[in-house]
């Protein structure tokens, strides 16, 4: 039996959206982790554990705030989608534009507030929240409008799905 190899051009035609979205998410995760004291803007599952630890130790609760931001963003995105999907057939483009706007704001905040000195300073938290909002929008639309695409964030995707379902 001979294997059929799909030419690169044909492969790209079918997989360019997931490739681009995955690249952006990975890049934003790396930038966030390096510049923002270990904050993953796209993989927020670890925040549950870190927020719990900080709460027990009487910490500042930044991790809980970041997790709350992520969950609220997913909830709002899912709500807007359900409410406006019938009125706006290109709602996916609208969400991708909003994600892009928040990514630009994330970048501008990083330039404006950086270099960051501590996790608890306002600039660090504000910058992280902008990146998390952008990636929260992404995680919501991957579970709804782009559900045929595989998510690259399994547990984060499960949290997104739990939020969307409730």
QUIKANOR-V607190 format. One record per backbone hydrogen bond with DSSP energy under -1.0 kcal/mol. NH is the residue of the N-H (numbers start at 0). CO is the residue of the C=O. Records with the same first field share a line. If there is no record, write none. Layout:
BEGIN
NH=CO ; CO
END
This chain:
BEGIN
10=6
11=7
12=8
13=9
14=10
15=11
18=14
19=15
20=16
21=17
22=18
23=19
24=20
25=21
26=22
27=23
28=24
29=25
30=26
31=27
32=28
33=29
34=30
35=31
37=32
46=43
47=44
49=45
50=46
51=47
52=48
53=49
54=50
55=51
56=52
58=53
64=60
65=61
66=62
67=63
68=64
69=65
70=66
71=67
72=68
73=69
74=70
75=71
76=72
77=73
78=74
79=75
80=76
81=77
82=78
83=79
84=80
87=83
90=87
93=89
94=90
95=91
96=92
97=93
98=94
99=95
100=96
101=97
102=98
103=99
104=100
105=101
106=102
107=103
108=104
109=105
110=106
111=107
112=108
113=109
124=120
125=121
126=122
127=123
128=124
129=125
130=126
131=127
132=128
133=129
134=130
135=131
136=132
137=133
138=134
139=135
140=136
141=137
142=138
143=139
145=140
146=143
148=145
156=152
157=153
158=154
159=155
160=156
161=157
162=158
163=159
164=160
165=161
END
